[in-house]
Amino acid sequence: MIAKGGYVYIVSNPKRTVLYTGVTSNLYSRATDHKNGRGGTFSSKYVCTDLIYFEFIDDIESAILREKQIKKWKRAWKERLINEFNPSWRDLYNEIENYQ
């Protein structure tokens, strides 16, 4: 059996007041779900449609652990992570079509 990696990602609402951290094995498909309001209860309620951060991790189990770690962080720590990766906090959705 070949281990498959995963993506840890953060989506936000258009005003960037809400951050949602998730994990997936197919970033483009999951980001499309968020874009179309099918991301889940929390992200749908708070209109978290814009992908502003992601990282790839070689195995899904480690990706899940990383997601849990980030979810526990204070907002300021998440903002620092986003700023290092995506300083303008632009929506990266149109740049990830091949991230599956």
N, C-alpha and C positions, 0 to 999 in steps of 0.2 A: 504494500500500500504506500502510495506517495503522499507525503504530508503536503498540505496546501496552506499557504500563508493567508494573512488577513490584513485588513486595513482598519485602523482606528481613525475616526473622523469626528469633526465638530461641524455642526450646522447651526445657523443663526437666523433670526428673523431679519427683515429688511432694515430695521432701525438699529440692529446689533445690540439689543438690550437683553436678549435671551440666548444662552448657549446650551446646546444639547450634544453630548458625547455618545458615540455609538461605535459598533464594530461590525464588520461584514467581510465576506470573502469576495464579493463583487461590488466594488466601489461605485461604478457607473450605474448599475441597476439600483443600488440602494439610494444613491443621490437622486435618481429619477423618481423613486418612490417619494422621497421627501419633497421634491419639486411639485409633485402632483397631489400632495396632501395625504399620502399613504405611508408616512414615516412611522406612525405610531401615535398613541394617545397624547403624550406630552408634546411631541414635536408638531403634531397637527393642531392641538389647542393653541399653542403659542406661535404658529405659522413659521416654524423653523425650516425654511426652504432653501437657504443659501449655504453651499459648502464653502467653508472658510479655512479648513485645516484638514490634513490627512497625513498619515504615515503608514508605510508598509512594514509588516513584521513577518518574518519567514515562516512561522507556524501559527496556526489559529489559536492554539491554547495560550501562547505568549501574548497574542494580540488581545485576547479576552482579559488577561491579567493587566495589560497596559490600560485598557479601557477602564477597568475598575479603579486602577490607580488614579487616572486623570479625573474620573468622576468625583473622587474624594477631595480633589484639590480646591483651594480657594479660587474665586474668580480671577483675582490678580495673577495667579500662577498660570491659569489658562490663557489669559490675555497675553502674557509674556511669551508663551509657547506659540500662539497665533502670530504675534508681532514678528517673531524671528523667522517664521515660515512665510507669512503673507502680510507684510507691513501695512498694506492699504485695506486689508480685510475685504478684498474683492471676492465676488462669487466665482469659484473655480470650476463650476459645473461644466462650462463649455470647453474646458481644457483637459477633461478626464475621460473622454469617450473611449479610449483604448485601455482604461484601467479596469480590467475584469478579473 
